[in-house]
Amino acid sequence: MIGKLTGTLLEKNPPQVLVDCHGVGYEVDVPMSTFFNLPAVGEKVALLTHFIVREDAQILYGFGSAEEREAFRQLIKVNGVGPRTALAVLSGMSVGDLAQAVSTQETARIVKVPGIGKKTAERLLLELKGKLGAELGAVAGGSAAAGGDAALDIQQALMALGYSEKDAAAALKSLPKDVGVSEGIKLALKALG
């Protein structure tokens, strides 16, 4: 299994890139989130990969972070979600947004991704619930500073009070590491005020 490629970026043709690894060129399909963070053509690049072998093809998928690759692996386990659909989901939303949509069971956020219908979104949310790793859940909380569930509760409370998701996430970054929900809400409201 090919787990990582490190080499020179030869071509960028969304959603595919060509990476030269000591004279061997690997075609790698990447989500747009990874694509936009790639270096210029001719520079060194490192991608974590997932290799899929089918009867008619062998396809290599590349990711800029371990979280993206793990989310991809969880997505392709969902019944009816193949690698192309998983790539579309990761191209349409960040891993943190996906983890938050799963934890709050927000079908509307998933349906915004091109190629995802309501039934697929519902199945995806149902099958992924509780399966995204703790590190992905912490990203969904918007901050590593405030602990997992508390951060998510604080962010939801701020959004219920009318603050935007972006403002709520920004307020979470200023909170101490082990803050409780009620204290966190008070501190976040002071930061926003």
Buried (B, 14 or more C-beta within 10 A) or exposed (E): EBEEBEBBBBEBEEBBBBBBBEEEEBBBBBBBBBBEEBEEEEEEBEBBBBEEEEEEEEBBBBBBBEBBBBBBEBBBEBEEBEBBBBBBBBBBBBBBBBBBBBBBEBBEBBBEBEEBEEEBBBBBBEBBEEEBBEBBBBBBBBBBBBBBEBBBBBBBBBBEEEBEBEBBBBBBBBBEEEBBBEBBBEBBBEBBE
